[in-house]
Amino acid sequence: MRNSIALGTTAVLIVLLFVGWKLYSVYIPKPPQVRLDSGTEVVDMKIGTFSWNEWGRAATADAFADPTGLVRSQQPVRVTASRLKLMFEENPDSINCYLWQMETGQIAYKGIKENPLQLKDLDVQPGDYALEVRAKWEQGYVLYNARILVQ
């Protein structure tokens, strides 16, 4: 009787170990999502280049385009308020934001580190921009992109 209980327990443990390993072996870590709140609408930002490590697994992606190219096909988020709020699933250790002019592909504003982004304080001129957010965590980094139309 004791041998059959020990054998049954061992079999269950082996099955659980096998199932756990199968689930772990197909696990692909995904970086956290961020939403952009313009005051009138909330949209998901597009994930571009990233490197993310979680539970001993790693995932990377490299977007071979500048931020304006990544968001050119998106409808711009209309920004009438003086601030933009970034809503992260997990708060990053640091952020660095850039505004790229859609027309020229040149950086218009760089090194913006606050959240929410105070567009009025930065003296952002009306126009069509690609917003690039570079966020860092202990697990890695992610570059997010969105198209905004400052009015």
Secondary structure, DSSP 4 states (H G I P E B T S, - for coil): -HHHHHHHHHHHHHHHHHHHHHHHHH----PPPEEEE-SS-EEEPEEEEEEEEETTEEEEE---S-HHHHHTTSPPEEE-SSEEEEEESS--SEEEEEEEETTT--EEEEEE--SSEETTTTTPPSEEEEEEEEEEETTEEEEEEEEEEE-
